[in-house]
Amino acid sequence: MTIRSFALALPLTAALVLPVAAQNRADNDRTTINQIVAREDARIAQLKANLKLADDQQDDWNRFEAALKDISRKRAERSIKIREEQDKRDAEKDGKPLTHAEALRRHADALTFRAEEIRALADAAEPISAKLSEAQRRRVDEVIRSYVQAPFVSDGPVRRR
């Protein structure tokens, strides 16, 4: 290979390889379900440590903790699913934006999921709340509020023009 052909081949190779490398890097930078769940598990473990639960509170805590973890996993799965759907729509050259009706249906689905989460959280929180001290209850209330008030997903489906 001559220097001239090498000089021509190098930019062509870079033009073909760099976009793929950039896409792989972008995919690797995205948060995974396991990362989201691990972050929430750590938050739940910190809450438990701060509560300093008594032995008679432990069984009720386990049910409450299981509900929190279940909600966290379902939210992570939905978030990733929505992100993948958005990526797929963006990748399609003739991809159409969401219609008003589609956006409203998705919003209704999100509200349904949220209602189910809140109901499950209420059911799991009720038994332990009766056994918590006032200080413990305040800490648990902060966490419950954060679960109830948190956005469905930070970057949900976008209706584009």
PyMOL commands that set and color helices and strands:
alter all, ss='L'
color gray80, all
select helices_A, chain A and resi 3-29+33-51+55-91+100-129+134-149
alter helices_A, ss='H'
color red, helices_A
deselect
rebuild
show_as cartoon
